[in-house]
Amino acid sequence: MTNDDFNDAVIEADYAEDEDVRRAALGFITDAWAEAIANGVDADAVAHAAMFTALADLVATYGEDAVAKLAEDLPDKIQRGDYTVDRVFH
């Protein structure tokens, strides 16, 4: 194994680990969302609370400017279908 092969393997392992962590986080959020709705909380209220919490945490971590820059890309991502769960691929 060359040094480049080793570095590539480390990068791939880190990426896979990040993917696993994000997948686990999504599972926790999905479960909490479902529990809130099962307890009678309106889905819109849950969505707004989740967005507020996510944005507030990102601002605390990265600052207003970085999060505003991130938010600039949201309309394109939404229209492209990045957040559409039930979309059909052609």
N, C-alpha and C positions, 0 to 999 in steps of 0.2 A: 504494500500500500504506500503510495507516494504521499508527501505532505499535502498536496492539493486534494487528493482523494480523501485524506483524513479531514481536512477543513470542510470539504463538501459534505461529508457524512455528519459532521458536527452541526453544520448549518441546517441540514435536513432534519436531524433529530430535534434541534431547537424549534424548528417550524412545526414539526409534528406535535411536540409538547405544547406549544402555544395553541395549536388547533384543538388539542384535547382539553386544555384549560378553558378555552372559549366555549367549546361544546358543553362542558360541565357547567359553566356559568349560565349559558342559555337555558340549560335544563332547570337550574335553580330558579331563574327568573320566570320561566314558563310555569313551573309548579306554583310559585307565589301568585302569579297572575290568575291562574285557574282557581286557586283557593280564595282569592279576593272576590272573584266573580261568583263563586259558589256561596259566598257569605253575603251576597246581595249588593256588592259594590258595582256600580255601573262601569261598563267596559271603557267608556270615554274617560271617566275619572281615573281609572287605573292607568290608561295610556298617558294621560297628562302627568300624573304623578311619576310614572316611570321615566318619561322624557325629562321632567324637571330634575329628578334625582340623578339621572345619567349626565345631563348637562352641568348641573351643579358640581358633581364629582369631577368631571373633566376640567371645568374652570378652576377648581381648587388645585388640580394636579398640574395643568398646563397653562392656565391663564386665559383671560378673556380673548385676547387677540388670536391665539391658536385655535380656540374653540369656534370663534366667529369664522375663521378661515375654513375650518372643517364644515361648518354649517352652510357655507356658500355652495358647496358641492351637492348638498342634499337634494335640491330640486331635480338635477340631472339624474342622480342615482334613483330617485323615486320614479321618475318618468321612464327610466331605462328598465325598471322592474326589479332592481336589486332588493327591494323589501317586499316583493309580492311572493307570498309563500305558495299559492295555488296556481302559479302560471304554467302554461303549456308551452313547451319548446317545439319549434317547427324545424 
